[in-house]
Amino acid sequence: MFGRKKAVRKRVMTLNLLDSEMNELISCRVSDYALPEKIVLALSEEYFSDPDPCEIHRGAVHNRVMMEIMDSCPPGITRKLSDFPEYARAWFPEKTAFVRIAEEAR
């Protein structure tokens, strides 16, 4: 009751994009992954009928895409890009062959 509070560890999700030889192309926090601009514009138009999205719509598009990626690729599993739906493959760089989400406690 009167003791010190335990430090709360934050979970950090990392997106790892790998080529066909399992070499790392990109490794970043999920929240830091930059979607291609043409994808952001197309999805903003689809979701919000907004061809020139504000930061709020850009953030909402990013969050929705990241949630779809995380639903398709659970933490700790490496998944072939070819297993993703056709529309989702455009979210990644051309040489991407595998996607992995890693979970770390900090």
Biopython code that builds the backbone (N, CA, C, O; Angstrom):
import numpy as np
from Bio.PDB.StructureBuilder import StructureBuilder

atoms = [
    (1, "MET", "N", (0.816, -1.192, 0.000)),
    (1, "MET", "CA", (0.000, 0.000, 0.000)),
    (1, "MET", "C", (0.859, 1.253, 0.000)),
    (1, "MET", "O", (0.595, 2.187, -0.757)),
    (2, "PHE", "N", (1.892, 1.281, 0.850)),
    (2, "PHE", "CA", (2.728, 2.466, 0.930)),
    (2, "PHE", "C", (4.076, 2.278, 0.253)),
    (2, "PHE", "O", (4.948, 3.143, 0.325)),
    (3, "GLY", "N", (4.235, 1.142, -0.402)),
    (3, "GLY", "CA", (5.505, 0.852, -1.060)),
    (3, "GLY", "C", (5.666, 1.642, -2.347)),
    (3, "GLY", "O", (4.772, 2.378, -2.763)),
    (4, "ARG", "N", (6.801, 1.476, -2.952)),
    (4, "ARG", "CA", (7.066, 2.129, -4.232)),
    (4, "ARG", "C", (6.222, 1.500, -5.327)),
    (4, "ARG", "O", (5.934, 0.303, -5.313)),
    (5, "LYS", "N", (5.842, 2.326, -6.254)),
    (5, "LYS", "CA", (5.110, 1.803, -7.404)),
    (5, "LYS", "C", (6.086, 1.088, -8.326)),
    (5, "LYS", "O", (7.221, 1.523, -8.519)),
    (6, "LYS", "N", (5.628, 0.011, -8.874)),
    (6, "LYS", "CA", (6.451, -0.712, -9.829)),
    (6, "LYS", "C", (6.450, 0.044, -11.147)),
    (6, "LYS", "O", (5.441, 0.620, -11.553)),
    (7, "ALA", "N", (7.579, 0.031, -11.793)),
    (7, "ALA", "CA", (7.682, 0.676, -13.099)),
    (7, "ALA", "C", (6.831, -0.093, -14.101)),
    (7, "ALA", "O", (6.900, -1.319, -14.187)),
    (8, "VAL", "N", (6.046, 0.633, -14.839)),
    (8, "VAL", "CA", (5.199, 0.025, -15.856)),
    (8, "VAL", "C", (6.006, -0.066, -17.144)),
    (8, "VAL", "O", (6.553, 0.925, -17.626)),
    (9, "ARG", "N", (6.066, -1.250, -17.677)),
    (9, "ARG", "CA", (6.793, -1.434, -18.931)),
    (9, "ARG", "C", (5.854, -1.215, -20.099)),
    (9, "ARG", "O", (4.750, -1.758, -20.145)),
    (10, "LYS", "N", (6.310, -0.415, -21.032)),
    (10, "LYS", "CA", (5.541, -0.155, -22.236)),
    (10, "LYS", "C", (5.829, -1.230, -23.273)),
    (10, "LYS", "O", (6.966, -1.675, -23.428)),
    (11, "ARG", "N", (4.785, -1.636, -23.976)),
    (11, "ARG", "CA", (4.977, -2.558, -25.097)),
    (11, "ARG", "C", (5.218, -1.730, -26.349)),
    (11, "ARG", "O", (4.451, -0.820, -26.665)),
    (12, "VAL", "N", (6.268, -2.050, -27.042)),
    (12, "VAL", "CA", (6.591, -1.359, -28.283)),
    (12, "VAL", "C", (6.502, -2.374, -29.412)),
    (12, "VAL", "O", (7.131, -3.431, -29.365)),
    (13, "MET", "N", (5.718, -2.043, -30.420)),
    (13, "MET", "CA", (5.560, -2.918, -31.580)),
    (13, "MET", "C", (6.491, -2.421, -32.690)),
    (13, "MET", "O", (6.491, -1.240, -33.037)),
    (14, "THR", "N", (7.276, -3.337, -33.232)),
    (14, "THR", "CA", (8.227, -3.012, -34.286)),
    (14, "THR", "C", (7.823, -3.723, -35.570)),
    (14, "THR", "O", (7.495, -4.909, -35.560)),
    (15, "LEU", "N", (7.851, -2.987, -36.669)),
    (15, "LEU", "CA", (7.554, -3.535, -37.990)),
    (15, "LEU", "C", (8.875, -3.850, -38.675)),
    (15, "LEU", "O", (9.734, -2.978, -38.807)),
    (16, "ASN", "N", (9.038, -5.088, -39.108)),
    (16, "ASN", "CA", (10.244, -5.515, -39.824)),
    (16, "ASN", "C", (9.835, -5.974, -41.216)),
    (16, "ASN", "O", (9.008, -6.873, -41.368)),
    (17, "LEU", "N", (10.419, -5.353, -42.221)),
    (17, "LEU", "CA", (10.170, -5.740, -43.609)),
    (17, "LEU", "C", (11.431, -6.405, -44.132)),
    (17, "LEU", "O", (12.530, -5.865, -44.010)),
    (18, "LEU", "N", (11.261, -7.580, -44.714)),
    (18, "LEU", "CA", (12.392, -8.399, -45.149)),
    (18, "LEU", "C", (12.299, -8.701, -46.637)),
    (18, "LEU", "O", (11.205, -8.794, -47.193)),
    (19, "ASP", "N", (13.461, -8.855, -47.280)),
    (19, "ASP", "CA", (13.456, -9.228, -48.696)),
    (19, "ASP", "C", (13.378, -10.749, -48.825)),
    (19, "ASP", "O", (13.218, -11.451, -47.826)),
    (20, "SER", "N", (13.490, -11.251, -50.034)),
    (20, "SER", "CA", (13.320, -12.688, -50.287)),
    (20, "SER", "C", (14.405, -13.543, -49.633)),
    (20, "SER", "O", (14.209, -14.743, -49.438)),
    (21, "GLU", "N", (15.548, -12.940, -49.293)),
    (21, "GLU", "CA", (16.630, -13.672, -48.626)),
    (21, "GLU", "C", (16.630, -13.423, -47.119)),
    (21, "GLU", "O", (17.606, -13.732, -46.434)),
    (22, "MET", "N", (15.536, -12.866, -46.608)),
    (22, "MET", "CA", (15.348, -12.573, -45.182)),
    (22, "MET", "C", (16.287, -11.481, -44.666)),
    (22, "MET", "O", (16.552, -11.400, -43.466)),
    (23, "ASN", "N", (16.791, -10.642, -45.578)),
    (23, "ASN", "CA", (17.580, -9.479, -45.174)),
    (23, "ASN", "C", (16.616, -8.362, -44.801)),
    (23, "ASN", "O", (15.585, -8.178, -45.449)),
    (24, "GLU", "N", (16.951, -7.631, -43.772)),
    (24, "GLU", "CA", (16.077, -6.573, -43.283)),
    (24, "GLU", "C", (16.125, -5.358, -44.206)),
    (24, "GLU", "O", (17.195, -4.807, -44.462)),
    (25, "LEU", "N", (14.971, -4.948, -44.698)),
    (25, "LEU", "CA", (14.861, -3.742, -45.513)),
    (25, "LEU", "C", (14.542, -2.539, -44.631)),
    (25, "LEU", "O", (15.157, -1.480, -44.752)),
    (26, "ILE", "N", (13.577, -2.724, -43.749)),
    (26, "ILE", "CA", (13.129, -1.662, -42.846)),
    (26, "ILE", "C", (12.831, -2.286, -41.493)),
    (26, "ILE", "O", (12.256, -3.370, -41.402)),
    (27, "SER", "N", (13.230, -1.587, -40.454)),
    (27, "SER", "CA", (12.865, -1.968, -39.096)),
    (27, "SER", "C", (12.573, -0.676, -38.345)),
    (27, "SER", "O", (13.464, 0.151, -38.148)),
    (28, "CYS", "N", (11.329, -0.505, -37.931)),
    (28, "CYS", "CA", (10.938, 0.715, -37.230)),
    (28, "CYS", "C", (9.732, 0.426, -36.348)),
    (28, "CYS", "O", (9.079, -0.609, -36.480)),
    (29, "ARG", "N", (9.453, 1.350, -35.457)),
    (29, "ARG", "CA", (8.248, 1.214, -34.658)),
    (29, "ARG", "C", (7.049, 1.288, -35.602)),
    (29, "ARG", "O", (7.082, 1.996, -36.609)),
    (30, "VAL", "N", (6.015, 0.563, -35.272)),
    (30, "VAL", "CA", (4.809, 0.565, -36.109)),
    (30, "VAL", "C", (4.306, 1.997, -36.290)),
    (30, "VAL", "O", (3.882, 2.376, -37.381)),
    (31, "SER", "N", (4.355, 2.778, -35.232)),
    (31, "SER", "CA", (3.859, 4.156, -35.293)),
    (31, "SER", "C", (4.726, 5.057, -36.169)),
    (31, "SER", "O", (4.275, 6.126, -36.582)),
    (32, "ASP", "N", (5.962, 4.648, -36.462)),
    (32, "ASP", "CA", (6.875, 5.463, -37.267)),
    (32, "ASP", "C", (6.903, 5.071, -38.742)),
    (32, "ASP", "O", (7.536, 5.757, -39.545)),
    (33, "TYR", "N", (6.235, 3.988, -39.111)),
    (33, "TYR", "CA", (6.282, 3.534, -40.504)),
    (33, "TYR", "C", (5.579, 4.542, -41.410)),
    (33, "TYR", "O", (4.435, 4.923, -41.163)),
    (34, "ALA", "N", (6.271, 4.965, -42.450)),
    (34, "ALA", "CA", (5.719, 5.946, -43.387)),
    (34, "ALA", "C", (5.089, 5.223, -44.574)),
    (34, "ALA", "O", (5.774, 4.563, -45.355)),
    (35, "LEU", "N", (3.788, 5.361, -44.689)),
    (35, "LEU", "CA", (3.086, 4.793, -45.845)),
    (35, "LEU", "C", (3.402, 5.616, -47.084)),
    (35, "LEU", "O", (3.639, 6.819, -46.974)),
    (36, "PRO", "N", (3.412, 4.998, -48.260)),
    (36, "PRO", "CA", (3.594, 5.768, -49.486)),
    (36, "PRO", "C", (2.494, 6.832, -49.616)),
    (36, "PRO", "O", (1.329, 6.577, -49.313)),
    (37, "GLU", "N", (2.882, 8.007, -50.064)),
    (37, "GLU", "CA", (1.949, 9.133, -50.151)),
    (37, "GLU", "C", (0.731, 8.803, -51.015)),
    (37, "GLU", "O", (-0.387, 9.191, -50.678)),
    (38, "LYS", "N", (0.939, 8.089, -52.128)),
    (38, "LYS", "CA", (-0.201, 7.768, -52.992)),
    (38, "LYS", "C", (-1.214, 6.882, -52.261)),
    (38, "LYS", "O", (-2.413, 6.965, -52.529)),
    (39, "ILE", "N", (-0.745, 6.041, -51.346)),
    (39, "ILE", "CA", (-1.639, 5.188, -50.555)),
    (39, "ILE", "C", (-2.430, 6.036, -49.573)),
    (39, "ILE", "O", (-3.640, 5.861, -49.429)),
    (40, "VAL", "N", (-1.748, 6.957, -48.894)),
    (40, "VAL", "CA", (-2.429, 7.842, -47.937)),
    (40, "VAL", "C", (-3.521, 8.638, -48.647)),
    (40, "VAL", "O", (-4.637, 8.746, -48.139)),
    (41, "LEU", "N", (-3.211, 9.190, -49.808)),
    (41, "LEU", "CA", (-4.192, 9.988, -50.553)),
    (41, "LEU", "C", (-5.371, 9.132, -51.014)),
    (41, "LEU", "O", (-6.523, 9.548, -50.892)),
    (42, "ALA", "N", (-5.092, 7.952, -51.537)),
    (42, "ALA", "CA", (-6.166, 7.075, -52.023)),
    (42, "ALA", "C", (-7.072, 6.620, -50.884)),
    (42, "ALA", "O", (-8.294, 6.618, -51.029)),
    (43, "LEU", "N", (-6.485, 6.234, -49.754)),
    (43, "LEU", "CA", (-7.297, 5.757, -48.636)),
    (43, "LEU", "C", (-8.050, 6.893, -47.955)),
    (43, "LEU", "O", (-9.155, 6.688, -47.452)),
    (44, "SER", "N", (-7.469, 8.079, -47.934)),
    (44, "SER", "CA", (-8.175, 9.231, -47.377)),
    (44, "SER", "C", (-9.409, 9.552, -48.229)),
    (44, "SER", "O", (-10.470, 9.891, -47.705)),
    (45, "GLU", "N", (-9.249, 9.441, -49.521)),
    (45, "GLU", "CA", (-10.383, 9.651, -50.435)),
    (45, "GLU", "C", (-11.454, 8.583, -50.197)),
    (45, "GLU", "O", (-12.646, 8.889, -50.148)),
    (46, "GLU", "N", (-11.019, 7.333, -50.050)),
    (46, "GLU", "CA", (-11.955, 6.226, -49.841)),
    (46, "GLU", "C", (-12.675, 6.331, -48.496)),
    (46, "GLU", "O", (-13.896, 6.189, -48.435)),
    (47, "TYR", "N", (-11.932, 6.577, -47.428)),
    (47, "TYR", "CA", (-12.516, 6.577, -46.085)),
    (47, "TYR", "C", (-13.270, 7.861, -45.753)),
    (47, "TYR", "O", (-14.322, 7.821, -45.114)),
    (48, "PHE", "N", (-12.734, 8.996, -46.188)),
    (48, "PHE", "CA", (-13.274, 10.287, -45.744)),
    (48, "PHE", "C", (-13.738, 11.200, -46.877)),
    (48, "PHE", "O", (-14.185, 12.316, -46.614)),
    (49, "SER", "N", (-13.643, 10.756, -48.120)),
    (49, "SER", "CA", (-13.941, 11.598, -49.282)),
    (49, "SER", "C", (-13.122, 12.884, -49.227)),
    (49, "SER", "O", (-13.621, 13.971, -49.521)),
    (50, "ASP", "N", (-11.867, 12.739, -48.847)),
    (50, "ASP", "CA", (-10.972, 13.881, -48.664)),
    (50, "ASP", "C", (-9.728, 13.682, -49.527)),
    (50, "ASP", "O", (-8.823, 12.944, -49.139)),
    (51, "PRO", "N", (-9.669, 14.337, -50.705)),
    (51, "PRO", "CA", (-8.518, 14.159, -51.584)),
    (51, "PRO", "C", (-7.261, 14.891, -51.096)),
    (51, "PRO", "O", (-6.154, 14.591, -51.544)),
    (52, "ASP", "N", (-7.432, 15.847, -50.179)),
    (52, "ASP", "CA", (-6.306, 16.601, -49.623)),
    (52, "ASP", "C", (-6.369, 16.487, -48.100)),
    (52, "ASP", "O", (-6.808, 17.418, -47.425)),
    (53, "PRO", "N", (-5.929, 15.338, -47.553)),
    (53, "PRO", "CA", (-6.162, 15.058, -46.136)),
    (53, "PRO", "C", (-5.378, 15.948, -45.171)),
    (53, "PRO", "O", (-4.217, 16.289, -45.399)),
    (54, "CYS", "N", (-6.058, 16.306, -44.095)),
    (54, "CYS", "CA", (-5.419, 17.027, -42.999)),
    (54, "CYS", "C", (-4.644, 16.014, -42.150)),
    (54, "CYS", "O", (-4.697, 14.812, -42.409)),
    (55, "GLU", "N", (-3.936, 16.499, -41.150)),
    (55, "GLU", "CA", (-3.145, 15.606, -40.293)),
    (55, "GLU", "C", (-4.019, 14.593, -39.553)),
    (55, "GLU", "O", (-3.591, 13.462, -39.322)),
    (56, "ILE", "N", (-5.224, 14.983, -39.185)),
    (56, "ILE", "CA", (-6.126, 14.063, -38.480)),
    (56, "ILE", "C", (-6.512, 12.899, -39.389)),
    (56, "ILE", "O", (-6.485, 11.744, -38.965)),
    (57, "HIS", "N", (-6.871, 13.201, -40.640)),
    (57, "HIS", "CA", (-7.233, 12.135, -41.575)),
    (57, "HIS", "C", (-6.014, 11.282, -41.931)),
    (57, "HIS", "O", (-6.131, 10.065, -42.074)),
    (58, "ARG", "N", (-4.849, 11.912, -42.074)),
    (58, "ARG", "CA", (-3.628, 11.153, -42.343)),
    (58, "ARG", "C", (-3.342, 10.175, -41.199)),
    (58, "ARG", "O", (-3.004, 9.013, -41.429)),
    (59, "GLY", "N", (-3.483, 10.661, -39.976)),
    (59, "GLY", "CA", (-3.260, 9.809, -38.808)),
    (59, "GLY", "C", (-4.255, 8.669, -38.738)),
    (59, "GLY", "O", (-3.899, 7.544, -38.389)),
    (60, "ALA", "N", (-5.508, 8.961, -39.072)),
    (60, "ALA", "CA", (-6.544, 7.926, -39.046)),
    (60, "ALA", "C", (-6.270, 6.856, -40.108)),
    (60, "ALA", "O", (-6.455, 5.666, -39.853)),
    (61, "VAL", "N", (-5.835, 7.275, -41.288)),
    (61, "VAL", "CA", (-5.480, 6.323, -42.348)),
    (61, "VAL", "C", (-4.320, 5.450, -41.874)),
    (61, "VAL", "O", (-4.363, 4.227, -42.010)),
    (62, "HIS", "N", (-3.294, 6.073, -41.321)),
    (62, "HIS", "CA", (-2.124, 5.327, -40.837)),
    (62, "HIS", "C", (-2.532, 4.319, -39.768)),
    (62, "HIS", "O", (-2.129, 3.158, -39.822)),
    (63, "ASN", "N", (-3.326, 4.756, -38.802)),
    (63, "ASN", "CA", (-3.755, 3.852, -37.728)),
    (63, "ASN", "C", (-4.559, 2.672, -38.264)),
    (63, "ASN", "O", (-4.379, 1.537, -37.824)),
    (64, "ARG", "N", (-5.434, 2.946, -39.203)),
    (64, "ARG", "CA", (-6.265, 1.874, -39.758)),
    (64, "ARG", "C", (-5.413, 0.847, -40.513)),
    (64, "ARG", "O", (-5.616, -0.360, -40.376)),
    (65, "VAL", "N", (-4.470, 1.334, -41.303)),
    (65, "VAL", "CA", (-3.583, 0.434, -42.046)),
    (65, "VAL", "C", (-2.732, -0.387, -41.077)),
    (65, "VAL", "O", (-2.574, -1.594, -41.263)),
    (66, "MET", "N", (-2.188, 0.253, -40.055)),
    (66, "MET", "CA", (-1.357, -0.473, -39.091)),
    (66, "MET", "C", (-2.171, -1.529, -38.340)),
    (66, "MET", "O", (-1.664, -2.616, -38.061)),
    (67, "MET", "N", (-3.411, -1.221, -38.016)),
    (67, "MET", "CA", (-4.263, -2.208, -37.347)),
    (67, "MET", "C", (-4.530, -3.400, -38.269)),
    (67, "MET", "O", (-4.539, -4.545, -37.818)),
    (68, "GLU", "N", (-4.746, -3.133, -39.554)),
    (68, "GLU", "CA", (-4.949, -4.230, -40.511)),
    (68, "GLU", "C", (-3.695, -5.094, -40.630)),
    (68, "GLU", "O", (-3.781, -6.321, -40.690)),
    (69, "ILE", "N", (-2.528, -4.445, -40.664)),
    (69, "ILE", "CA", (-1.272, -5.200, -40.744)),
    (69, "ILE", "C", (-1.115, -6.064, -39.499)),
    (69, "ILE", "O", (-0.774, -7.242, -39.600)),
    (70, "MET", "N", (-1.361, -5.489, -38.333)),
    (70, "MET", "CA", (-1.192, -6.227, -37.082)),
    (70, "MET", "C", (-2.224, -7.346, -36.939)),
    (70, "MET", "O", (-1.937, -8.372, -36.322)),
    (71, "ASP", "N", (-3.415, -7.163, -37.499)),
    (71, "ASP", "CA", (-4.409, -8.240, -37.495)),
    (71, "ASP", "C", (-3.981, -9.384, -38.415)),
    (71, "ASP", "O", (-4.215, -10.555, -38.116)),
    (72, "SER", "N", (-3.354, -9.031, -39.535)),
    (72, "SER", "CA", (-2.926, -10.043, -40.507)),
    (72, "SER", "C", (-1.634, -10.744, -40.112)),
    (72, "SER", "O", (-1.372, -11.864, -40.549)),
    (73, "CYS", "N", (-0.837, -10.093, -39.297)),
    (73, "CYS", "CA", (0.483, -10.612, -38.946)),
    (73, "CYS", "C", (0.695, -10.471, -37.439)),
    (73, "CYS", "O", (1.235, -9.461, -36.986)),
    (74, "PRO", "N", (0.277, -11.467, -36.658)),
    (74, "PRO", "CA", (0.416, -11.385, -35.198)),
    (74, "PRO", "C", (1.881, -11.240, -34.775)),
    (74, "PRO", "O", (2.772, -11.709, -35.483)),
    (75, "PRO", "N", (2.141, -10.604, -33.639)),
    (75, "PRO", "CA", (3.520, -10.441, -33.159)),
    (75, "PRO", "C", (4.254, -11.778, -33.060)),
    (75, "PRO", "O", (3.719, -12.773, -32.571)),
    (76, "GLY", "N", (5.498, -11.764, -33.542)),
    (76, "GLY", "CA", (6.332, -12.958, -33.477)),
    (76, "GLY", "C", (6.217, -13.878, -34.678)),
    (76, "GLY", "O", (6.969, -14.847, -34.785)),
    (77, "ILE", "N", (5.293, -13.596, -35.579)),
    (77, "ILE", "CA", (5.086, -14.435, -36.768)),
    (77, "ILE", "C", (5.646, -13.704, -37.988)),
    (77, "ILE", "O", (5.381, -12.517, -38.178)),
    (78, "THR", "N", (6.414, -14.406, -38.807)),
    (78, "THR", "CA", (6.885, -13.849, -40.071)),
    (78, "THR", "C", (5.938, -14.345, -41.147)),
    (78, "THR", "O", (5.710, -15.547, -41.286)),
    (79, "ARG", "N", (5.389, -13.410, -41.906)),
    (79, "ARG", "CA", (4.373, -13.765, -42.902)),
    (79, "ARG", "C", (4.820, -13.332, -44.295)),
    (79, "ARG", "O", (5.373, -12.246, -44.474)),
    (80, "LYS", "N", (4.574, -14.190, -45.272)),
    (80, "LYS", "CA", (4.888, -13.845, -46.661)),
    (80, "LYS", "C", (3.994, -12.702, -47.117)),
    (80, "LYS", "O", (2.810, -12.655, -46.784)),
    (81, "LEU", "N", (4.566, -11.789, -47.874)),
    (81, "LEU", "CA", (3.776, -10.687, -48.409)),
    (81, "LEU", "C", (2.696, -11.222, -49.347)),
    (81, "LEU", "O", (1.615, -10.641, -49.439)),
    (82, "SER", "N", (2.978, -12.314, -50.036)),
    (82, "SER", "CA", (1.994, -12.893, -50.957)),
    (82, "SER", "C", (0.758, -13.417, -50.228)),
    (82, "SER", "O", (-0.278, -13.634, -50.857)),
    (83, "ASP", "N", (0.848, -13.625, -48.900)),
    (83, "ASP", "CA", (-0.310, -14.055, -48.114)),
    (83, "ASP", "C", (-1.239, -12.900, -47.757)),
    (83, "ASP", "O", (-2.376, -13.119, -47.339)),
    (84, "PHE", "N", (-0.757, -11.672, -47.921)),
    (84, "PHE", "CA", (-1.585, -10.502, -47.646)),
    (84, "PHE", "C", (-2.568, -10.297, -48.797)),
    (84, "PHE", "O", (-2.294, -10.720, -49.920)),
    (85, "PRO", "N", (-3.701, -9.657, -48.537)),
    (85, "PRO", "CA", (-4.622, -9.341, -49.633)),
    (85, "PRO", "C", (-3.918, -8.473, -50.686)),
    (85, "PRO", "O", (-2.995, -7.722, -50.369)),
    (86, "GLU", "N", (-4.355, -8.586, -51.902)),
    (86, "GLU", "CA", (-3.744, -7.849, -53.021)),
    (86, "GLU", "C", (-3.638, -6.349, -52.731)),
    (86, "GLU", "O", (-2.592, -5.747, -52.970)),
    (87, "TYR", "N", (-4.709, -5.748, -52.222)),
    (87, "TYR", "CA", (-4.704, -4.301, -51.977)),
    (87, "TYR", "C", (-3.667, -3.902, -50.923)),
    (87, "TYR", "O", (-3.143, -2.789, -50.971)),
    (88, "ALA", "N", (-3.367, -4.786, -49.981)),
    (88, "ALA", "CA", (-2.446, -4.465, -48.884)),
    (88, "ALA", "C", (-0.981, -4.527, -49.315)),
    (88, "ALA", "O", (-0.124, -3.951, -48.645)),
    (89, "ARG", "N", (-0.686, -5.193, -50.384)),
    (89, "ARG", "CA", (0.707, -5.331, -50.822)),
    (89, "ARG", "C", (1.308, -3.998, -51.247)),
    (89, "ARG", "O", (2.525, -3.820, -51.196)),
    (90, "ALA", "N", (0.470, -3.071, -51.661)),
    (90, "ALA", "CA", (0.946, -1.750, -52.086)),
    (90, "ALA", "C", (1.412, -0.898, -50.911)),
    (90, "ALA", "O", (2.007, 0.160, -51.115)),
    (91, "TRP", "N", (1.155, -1.336, -49.711)),
    (91, "TRP", "CA", (1.554, -0.580, -48.517)),
    (91, "TRP", "C", (3.037, -0.710, -48.216)),
    (91, "TRP", "O", (3.559, 0.007, -47.363)),
    (92, "PHE", "N", (3.728, -1.623, -48.909)),
    (92, "PHE", "CA", (5.114, -1.942, -48.596)),
    (92, "PHE", "C", (6.024, -1.650, -49.784)),
    (92, "PHE", "O", (5.562, -1.620, -50.925)),
    (93, "PRO", "N", (7.331, -1.432, -49.523)),
    (93, "PRO", "CA", (8.274, -1.213, -50.626)),
    (93, "PRO", "C", (8.316, -2.409, -51.579)),
    (93, "PRO", "O", (7.954, -3.528, -51.216)),
    (94, "GLU", "N", (8.759, -2.145, -52.783)),
    (94, "GLU", "CA", (8.741, -3.135, -53.865)),
    (94, "GLU", "C", (9.480, -4.432, -53.538)),
    (94, "GLU", "O", (8.996, -5.508, -53.891)),
    (95, "LYS", "N", (10.620, -4.367, -52.887)),
    (95, "LYS", "CA", (11.427, -5.574, -52.636)),
    (95, "LYS", "C", (10.981, -6.369, -51.414)),
    (95, "LYS", "O", (11.595, -7.385, -51.088)),
    (96, "THR", "N", (9.940, -5.935, -50.741)),
    (96, "THR", "CA", (9.471, -6.638, -49.545)),
    (96, "THR", "C", (8.918, -8.009, -49.918)),
    (96, "THR", "O", (8.094, -8.125, -50.826)),
    (97, "ALA", "N", (9.372, -9.046, -49.215)),
    (97, "ALA", "CA", (8.875, -10.405, -49.429)),
    (97, "ALA", "C", (8.225, -10.964, -48.165)),
    (97, "ALA", "O", (7.342, -11.818, -48.241)),
    (98, "PHE", "N", (8.665, -10.478, -46.999)),
    (98, "PHE", "CA", (8.144, -10.958, -45.716)),
    (98, "PHE", "C", (7.881, -9.781, -44.781)),
    (98, "PHE", "O", (8.547, -8.748, -44.851)),
    (99, "VAL", "N", (6.901, -9.962, -43.913)),
    (99, "VAL", "CA", (6.544, -8.948, -42.914)),
    (99, "VAL", "C", (6.539, -9.623, -41.548)),
    (99, "VAL", "O", (6.027, -10.731, -41.387)),
    (100, "ARG", "N", (7.118, -8.935, -40.572)),
    (100, "ARG", "CA", (7.115, -9.458, -39.204)),
    (100, "ARG", "C", (6.844, -8.301, -38.240)),
    (100, "ARG", "O", (7.381, -7.205, -38.398)),
    (101, "ILE", "N", (6.009, -8.563, -37.251)),
    (101, "ILE", "CA", (5.773, -7.622, -36.163)),
    (101, "ILE", "C", (6.453, -8.207, -34.929)),
    (101, "ILE", "O", (6.204, -9.354, -34.559)),
    (102, "ALA", "N", (7.302, -7.422, -34.306)),
    (102, "ALA", "CA", (7.967, -7.853, -33.070)),
    (102, "ALA", "C", (7.438, -7.003, -31.926)),
    (102, "ALA", "O", (7.137, -5.822, -32.099)),
    (103, "GLU", "N", (7.332, -7.613, -30.771)),
    (103, "GLU", "CA", (6.830, -6.912, -29.590)),
    (103, "GLU", "C", (7.934, -6.874, -28.541)),
    (103, "GLU", "O", (8.503, -7.906, -28.184)),
    (104, "GLU", "N", (8.228, -5.678, -28.056)),
    (104, "GLU", "CA", (9.269, -5.506, -27.047)),
    (104, "GLU", "C", (8.684, -4.782, -25.845)),
    (104, "GLU", "O", (7.789, -3.949, -25.990)),
    (105, "ALA", "N", (9.181, -5.097, -24.674)),
    (105, "ALA", "CA", (8.809, -4.354, -23.471)),
    (105, "ALA", "C", (9.952, -3.398, -23.162)),
    (105, "ALA", "O", (11.117, -3.795, -23.143)),
    (106, "ARG", "N", (9.614, -2.147, -22.923)),
    (106, "ARG", "CA", (10.652, -1.148, -22.606)),
    (106, "ARG", "C", (10.381, -0.530, -21.274)),
    (106, "ARG", "O", (11.138, 0.332, -20.828)),
]
sb = StructureBuilder()
sb.init_structure("model")
sb.init_model(0)
sb.init_chain("A")
sb.init_seg("    ")
for serial, (resi, resn, name, xyz) in enumerate(atoms, 1):
    if name == "N":
        sb.init_residue(resn, " ", resi, " ")
    sb.init_atom(name, np.array(xyz, "f"), 0.0, 1.0, " ", f" {name:<3s}", serial, name[0])
structure = sb.get_structure()
